[in-house]
Amino acid sequence: MTNQQIKAAAEKFEALLREQLKRVDEINNAGDFLDYASLDTLIIGVVGGDGIGPAITHQARRVLEYLLKDEIASGKIEIRDIEGCTIENRAAKNQALPDEVLSELKKCHVILKGPTTTPRKGDEWPNIESANVAMRKALDLFANVRPVKVPSQGIDWTFFRENTEGAYAVGSKGVHVNDDLAIDFVVTTTEGTERIARLAYEFAKKNNKSRVSIVTKANVIKTTDGKFLDLCRKVASDYPEIETDDWYIDIMTAKLVDEKRRRDFRVFILPNLYGDIITDEAAEFQGGVGTAGSANIGKRYAMFEAIHGSAPRMVKEGREKYADPCSVLRAAVMLLNHIGYNDRAARLERALDICMYEEKKLVMTGRDTGATCEEFSDYVMETVNRV
């Protein structure tokens, strides 16, 4: 390794440090959470995304329009489509989130988003960052919240995944030092960790959740994971009525499949990468990632999304009309709760439970052996009228 290579790597690392220090200042200067009740018109942006995304988000928009028809008619709520977040447009602009798309997103208050394609090494697309990661950072959506409920198994979990730091913060900005060495970075800040921990404990307090579990790998990743664990414990001290424990990510993945132990868990706080992995595992208990929604919460903006991928193979095979809309409909439940329409959120959630698990008059198979996403959404709306 030459001195020039070491110097180039050090210069890149210095630029990353300055970028992250600037971000810390921005976090410190952020204001309070937006009060939706103070808005004359609340704007919901709908982002179709890639692959099956446009098909399923269109159905979710129909359901929202049905549930919010009076508010839309009075001008209290506006729903608008945000175009341009396809992989083709992002690749053409060589931007994870094109400037014109971000500009339109910032005109909204909450966003309902379909899946977007993230290029992998060897794909036909340029090596652009995940649109999800870019959106979370650009809108400072620091909390990824994913609920998983299976009452018959005693499962009632809510995961608070830190959304803007960790291993994903500078995931496309690692240093390829030379042919023998490449280095990526993990970012943990005091401000970023404290706010996700505070949000999780406040949720536990307001919803009568008895336990919060902090998940890290602090025994090995001592600096960043250790800082995350210490700061979460510090926040926990302000909530003595809530039991707090901490787990390493590897053993936690095992305990979630332990039928006796998993019933004890309620709320989880995790760094970005671990949260991404373990919430997909958790979603399998209620039927897979196609059944789970996800919230991304910030102080000014909030984004709600399906947690599965864009399934480009389904589109290539002409099967997108059979894509399961349940994940993005679950996200719509979370959106309705977030903006204060809790009664309608509860009705939609109950309708989904009936359609997915109880009556099952229509079944989604992803093929012509099952219902189309439009037919299933019609079934959900018909069921909403009965609950």
C-alpha positions as CSV (number, residue, x, y, z in Angstrom):
1,M,0.0,0.0,0.0
2,T,1.4,3.4,-1.0
3,N,1.4,6.6,1.0
4,Q,-0.7,8.1,-1.7
5,Q,-3.4,5.5,-1.3
6,I,-3.4,6.0,2.5
7,K,-3.6,9.8,2.1
8,A,-6.5,9.5,-0.4
9,A,-8.4,7.2,2.0
10,A,-7.7,9.6,4.9
11,E,-9.0,12.5,2.9
12,K,-12.2,10.7,2.1
13,F,-12.7,9.8,5.7
14,E,-12.2,13.4,6.7
15,A,-14.9,14.5,4.3
16,L,-17.3,11.9,5.8
17,L,-16.5,13.2,9.3
18,R,-17.3,16.7,8.3
19,E,-20.5,15.6,6.6
20,Q,-21.7,13.8,9.7
21,L,-20.8,16.6,12.1
22,K,-22.9,18.9,10.0
23,R,-25.8,16.5,10.2
24,V,-25.4,16.4,14.0
25,D,-25.9,20.2,14.0
26,E,-29.0,19.9,11.8
27,I,-30.5,17.3,14.2
28,N,-29.8,19.7,17.2
29,N,-31.5,22.5,15.4
30,A,-34.6,20.6,14.4
31,G,-37.9,22.0,15.8
32,D,-40.8,20.2,17.4
33,F,-43.1,17.6,15.7
34,L,-45.5,19.0,13.2
35,D,-49.1,19.5,14.6
36,Y,-51.4,18.1,11.8
37,A,-54.4,19.6,13.5
38,S,-53.0,23.1,12.8
39,L,-53.0,22.5,9.0
40,D,-55.6,24.0,6.7
41,T,-55.0,21.1,4.2
42,L,-53.0,17.9,5.1
43,I,-51.3,16.6,1.9
44,I,-50.7,12.9,1.5
45,G,-48.2,12.0,-1.3
46,V,-48.4,8.6,-3.0
47,V,-45.2,7.3,-4.4
48,G,-45.7,4.2,-6.7
49,G,-42.1,3.2,-6.8
50,D,-40.9,0.3,-9.0
51,G,-42.1,-3.1,-10.1
52,I,-45.3,-4.1,-8.4
53,G,-45.3,-0.8,-6.5
54,P,-47.6,1.2,-8.7
55,A,-50.2,-1.6,-8.8
56,I,-50.4,-2.0,-5.0
57,T,-50.1,1.7,-4.0
58,H,-52.9,2.5,-6.4
59,Q,-55.1,0.2,-4.5
60,A,-54.0,1.7,-1.2
61,R,-54.9,5.1,-2.5
62,R,-58.4,3.9,-3.4
63,V,-58.8,2.6,0.1
64,L,-57.6,5.9,1.6
65,E,-59.9,7.9,-0.7
66,Y,-62.8,5.7,0.4
67,L,-62.1,6.1,4.1
68,L,-61.3,9.9,3.9
69,K,-63.9,10.9,1.3
70,D,-65.6,13.5,3.5
71,E,-62.2,15.2,4.4
72,I,-61.1,15.1,0.8
73,A,-64.4,16.6,-0.4
74,S,-64.1,19.4,2.1
75,G,-60.5,20.2,1.2
76,K,-59.2,19.2,4.6
77,I,-57.1,16.4,3.0
78,E,-55.5,16.2,-0.4
79,I,-54.0,13.1,-1.9
80,R,-51.6,13.6,-4.8
81,D,-49.4,11.2,-6.8
82,I,-45.6,11.8,-6.8
83,E,-44.0,10.7,-10.0
84,G,-40.4,10.0,-10.9
85,C,-39.2,7.5,-8.3
86,T,-38.8,4.6,-10.8
87,I,-35.5,2.9,-11.1
88,E,-35.4,4.0,-14.8
89,N,-35.6,7.7,-13.8
90,R,-33.3,7.4,-10.9
91,A,-30.7,5.7,-13.1
92,A,-31.1,8.3,-15.8
93,K,-30.5,11.1,-13.3
94,N,-27.9,9.0,-11.5
95,Q,-29.6,10.0,-8.2
96,A,-31.1,7.8,-5.6
97,L,-33.8,10.4,-5.1
98,P,-34.0,12.9,-8.0
99,D,-34.1,16.5,-7.1
100,E,-37.5,17.1,-8.7
101,V,-39.0,14.1,-6.7
102,L,-37.6,15.4,-3.4
103,S,-39.0,18.8,-4.2
104,E,-42.5,17.4,-4.6
105,L,-42.1,15.2,-1.5
106,K,-41.3,18.2,0.6
107,K,-44.6,19.8,-0.4
108,C,-46.4,16.9,1.3
109,H,-46.8,16.2,5.0
110,V,-47.1,12.4,5.0
111,I,-46.2,9.9,2.2
112,L,-47.5,6.5,1.3
113,K,-44.7,4.7,-0.6
114,G,-44.5,1.5,-2.7
115,P,-41.3,-0.6,-3.0
116,T,-38.3,0.8,-4.9
117,T,-35.4,-1.2,-6.5
118,T,-31.9,-0.8,-5.1
119,P,-29.3,-1.9,-7.6
120,R,-26.9,-4.6,-6.6
121,K,-23.4,-5.3,-7.9
122,G,-23.7,-6.8,-11.4
123,D,-27.1,-5.3,-12.1
124,E,-27.8,-3.4,-15.3
125,W,-28.3,-0.2,-13.2
126,P,-25.6,2.2,-11.9
127,N,-24.5,1.9,-8.3
128,I,-26.9,4.4,-6.8
129,E,-27.9,4.5,-3.2
130,S,-31.2,3.0,-2.0
131,A,-34.1,5.4,-2.6
132,N,-35.4,4.5,0.8
133,V,-32.2,5.4,2.5
134,A,-31.9,8.6,0.6
135,M,-35.5,9.6,1.4
136,R,-35.1,8.8,5.1
137,K,-31.9,11.0,5.2
138,A,-33.3,13.9,3.1
139,L,-36.5,14.1,5.2
140,D,-34.8,13.1,8.4
141,L,-37.1,10.2,9.0
142,F,-35.2,9.0,12.0
143,A,-37.5,6.3,13.3
144,N,-38.6,3.2,11.4
145,V,-41.6,1.7,13.3
146,R,-42.8,-1.8,12.5
147,P,-45.6,-3.6,14.5
148,V,-46.0,-7.4,14.4
149,K,-49.1,-9.0,16.0
150,V,-50.1,-12.6,16.1
151,P,-52.7,-12.8,19.0
152,S,-53.0,-16.6,18.8
153,Q,-49.2,-16.9,19.6
154,G,-49.1,-14.1,22.2
155,I,-47.0,-12.0,19.8
156,D,-47.4,-8.2,20.2
157,W,-44.2,-6.6,19.1
158,T,-43.3,-3.0,18.0
159,F,-39.8,-2.4,16.6
160,F,-38.2,1.0,16.7
161,R,-35.3,0.8,14.2
162,E,-33.0,3.8,14.0
163,N,-33.3,4.9,10.4
164,T,-30.6,7.4,9.5
165,E,-27.4,6.2,11.1
166,G,-25.6,2.9,11.8
167,A,-24.2,0.8,8.9
168,Y,-26.5,2.4,6.3
169,A,-25.7,6.1,7.0
170,V,-22.8,6.2,4.5
171,G,-23.4,2.8,2.9
172,S,-22.3,4.0,-0.6
173,K,-19.4,6.1,0.7
174,G,-17.0,3.4,1.9
175,V,-13.3,3.6,1.0
176,H,-11.8,1.2,-1.6
177,V,-8.2,1.7,-0.4
178,N,-6.6,-0.7,-2.9
179,D,-7.2,-4.1,-4.5
180,D,-6.6,-5.8,-1.1
181,L,-8.6,-3.5,1.3
182,A,-12.0,-1.9,1.4
183,I,-13.5,-0.2,4.4
184,D,-17.1,0.8,5.3
185,F,-18.2,2.9,8.2
186,V,-20.8,2.7,11.0
187,V,-22.2,6.0,12.4
188,T,-23.7,6.5,15.9
189,T,-24.4,10.0,17.3
190,T,-25.7,11.0,20.7
191,E,-28.6,13.0,19.2
192,G,-29.6,10.3,16.8
193,T,-29.7,7.6,19.4
194,E,-31.4,9.6,22.1
195,R,-34.3,10.6,19.9
196,I,-35.1,7.1,18.7
197,A,-34.8,5.8,22.3
198,R,-37.1,8.6,23.6
199,L,-39.7,7.9,20.9
200,A,-39.7,4.2,21.8
201,Y,-40.1,4.7,25.5
202,E,-42.8,7.3,25.0
203,F,-44.7,4.8,22.8
204,A,-44.3,2.2,25.5
205,K,-45.6,4.6,28.1
206,K,-48.6,5.8,26.1
207,N,-49.6,2.3,25.0
208,N,-49.1,0.5,28.3
209,K,-46.2,-1.7,27.1
210,S,-44.4,-3.2,30.0
211,R,-41.0,-3.9,28.5
212,V,-38.4,-2.3,26.2
213,S,-35.6,-4.5,24.8
214,I,-32.4,-2.9,23.5
215,V,-30.7,-4.9,20.8
216,T,-27.1,-4.4,19.8
217,K,-23.8,-6.3,19.3
218,A,-22.0,-4.2,21.9
219,N,-19.8,-7.0,23.1
220,V,-18.0,-7.0,19.7
221,I,-18.8,-3.6,18.1
222,K,-17.8,-1.8,21.2
223,T,-17.5,1.8,20.1
224,T,-20.7,2.5,18.1
225,D,-23.0,-0.3,19.4
226,G,-21.6,0.4,22.9
227,K,-22.5,4.0,22.6
228,F,-26.0,3.1,21.3
229,L,-26.6,0.8,24.3
230,D,-25.3,3.3,26.9
231,L,-27.4,6.1,25.5
232,C,-30.6,3.9,25.4
233,R,-30.0,2.9,29.0
234,K,-29.6,6.5,30.0
235,V,-33.0,7.3,28.4
236,A,-34.5,4.2,30.1
237,S,-33.6,5.7,33.5
238,D,-36.3,8.3,32.9
239,Y,-39.0,5.6,32.6
240,P,-38.5,3.5,35.8
241,E,-42.0,2.0,35.5
242,I,-41.0,0.2,32.2
243,E,-38.8,-2.9,32.5
244,T,-35.7,-2.6,30.3
245,D,-33.4,-5.4,29.2
246,D,-30.7,-5.7,26.5
247,W,-29.8,-8.4,24.1
248,Y,-27.2,-9.2,21.4
249,I,-28.6,-9.3,17.9
250,D,-27.6,-13.0,17.3
251,I,-29.3,-14.4,20.4
252,M,-32.4,-12.1,19.8
253,T,-32.9,-13.7,16.4
254,A,-33.0,-17.1,18.2
255,K,-35.3,-15.9,21.0
256,L,-37.9,-14.6,18.6
257,V,-38.5,-18.3,17.6
258,D,-38.5,-19.5,21.2
259,E,-42.2,-20.1,21.8
260,K,-42.0,-19.5,25.5
261,R,-39.7,-16.5,25.6
262,R,-41.0,-14.5,22.6
263,R,-44.3,-13.9,24.4
264,D,-42.4,-11.7,26.9
265,F,-41.2,-9.1,24.4
266,R,-43.1,-5.9,23.6
267,V,-41.0,-3.0,22.3
268,F,-37.5,-3.2,20.7
269,I,-34.9,-0.5,20.0
270,L,-32.3,-1.4,17.4
271,P,-29.6,0.2,15.2
272,N,-30.4,0.4,11.5
273,L,-28.9,-2.8,10.1
274,Y,-30.1,-5.1,12.9
275,G,-33.5,-3.6,12.7
276,D,-33.7,-4.2,9.0
277,I,-32.9,-7.9,9.4
278,I,-34.9,-8.8,12.5
279,T,-38.1,-7.1,11.4
280,D,-38.2,-9.2,8.3
281,E,-37.8,-12.3,10.5
282,A,-40.5,-11.0,12.8
283,A,-42.9,-10.4,9.9
284,E,-42.7,-14.1,9.0
285,F,-44.7,-14.9,12.1
286,Q,-47.8,-13.0,10.8
287,G,-47.5,-14.3,7.2
288,G,-44.4,-12.8,5.7
289,V,-43.1,-9.4,4.6
290,G,-46.1,-9.1,2.3
291,T,-48.4,-8.7,5.3
292,A,-46.5,-6.0,7.3
293,G,-46.4,-2.3,7.0
294,S,-43.8,0.2,8.1
295,A,-43.7,3.7,9.4
296,N,-40.8,6.2,9.0
297,I,-41.2,9.1,11.4
298,G,-39.6,12.4,11.6
299,K,-40.5,15.7,13.1
300,R,-41.6,17.4,9.9
301,Y,-42.4,14.5,7.6
302,A,-43.6,10.9,7.9
303,M,-43.5,8.1,5.3
304,F,-45.4,4.8,5.3
305,E,-44.4,1.9,3.1
306,A,-44.7,-1.7,2.2
307,I,-41.7,-3.6,3.6
308,H,-41.2,-6.1,0.8
309,G,-39.3,-5.6,-2.5
310,S,-40.4,-4.5,-5.9
311,A,-40.7,-8.0,-7.3
312,P,-39.5,-7.2,-10.9
313,R,-40.0,-10.8,-11.9
314,M,-43.7,-10.5,-11.4
315,V,-43.8,-7.5,-13.7
316,K,-41.7,-9.3,-16.4
317,E,-44.1,-12.2,-16.2
318,G,-47.2,-9.9,-16.4
319,R,-48.4,-10.8,-12.9
320,E,-48.3,-7.4,-11.2
321,K,-52.1,-7.3,-11.1
322,Y,-52.0,-10.3,-8.8
323,A,-49.5,-8.6,-6.3
324,D,-50.6,-8.7,-2.7
325,P,-51.6,-5.2,-1.5
326,C,-51.7,-6.2,2.2
327,S,-48.4,-4.7,3.2
328,V,-49.1,-1.3,1.8
329,L,-52.6,-1.4,3.3
330,R,-51.1,-2.2,6.7
331,A,-48.9,0.9,6.1
332,A,-52.1,2.9,5.3
333,V,-53.4,1.8,8.8
334,M,-50.3,3.3,10.4
335,L,-50.7,6.5,8.3
336,L,-54.2,7.0,9.4
337,N,-53.2,6.5,13.0
338,H,-50.4,9.0,12.7
339,I,-52.5,11.8,11.3
340,G,-55.2,11.3,14.0
341,Y,-57.9,9.2,12.3
342,N,-57.6,6.4,14.8
343,D,-61.2,5.2,14.4
344,R,-60.8,4.6,10.7
345,A,-57.4,3.1,11.2
346,A,-58.9,0.6,13.6
347,R,-61.7,-0.3,11.1
348,L,-59.2,-0.8,8.3
349,E,-57.0,-2.9,10.5
350,R,-59.9,-5.1,11.6
351,A,-61.1,-5.5,8.0
352,L,-57.6,-6.7,7.0
353,D,-57.5,-9.2,9.8
354,I,-60.9,-10.6,8.7
355,C,-59.9,-10.7,5.0
356,M,-56.5,-12.1,5.6
357,Y,-56.9,-14.5,8.5
358,E,-60.6,-15.2,9.3
359,E,-63.0,-15.2,6.4
360,K,-60.4,-15.5,3.6
361,K,-63.1,-15.3,0.9
362,L,-60.4,-14.2,-1.5
363,V,-56.8,-15.5,-1.4
364,M,-53.7,-13.8,-2.8
365,T,-51.3,-16.2,-4.6
366,G,-49.4,-13.8,-6.8
367,R,-50.9,-15.7,-9.8
368,D,-54.1,-16.2,-11.7
369,T,-54.9,-18.9,-9.2
370,G,-55.8,-16.2,-6.7
371,A,-57.4,-12.7,-6.5
372,T,-56.1,-9.6,-8.2
373,C,-55.0,-6.8,-5.9
374,E,-58.0,-4.8,-7.1
375,E,-60.4,-7.5,-6.2
376,F,-58.8,-8.0,-2.8
377,S,-58.9,-4.2,-2.1
378,D,-62.6,-4.2,-3.0
379,Y,-63.1,-7.0,-0.6
380,V,-61.3,-5.0,2.1
381,M,-63.5,-1.9,1.5
382,E,-66.6,-4.0,1.6
383,T,-65.5,-5.5,4.9
384,V,-64.8,-2.1,6.4
385,N,-68.5,-1.3,6.1
386,R,-69.2,-4.4,8.3
387,V,-66.9,-3.6,11.2
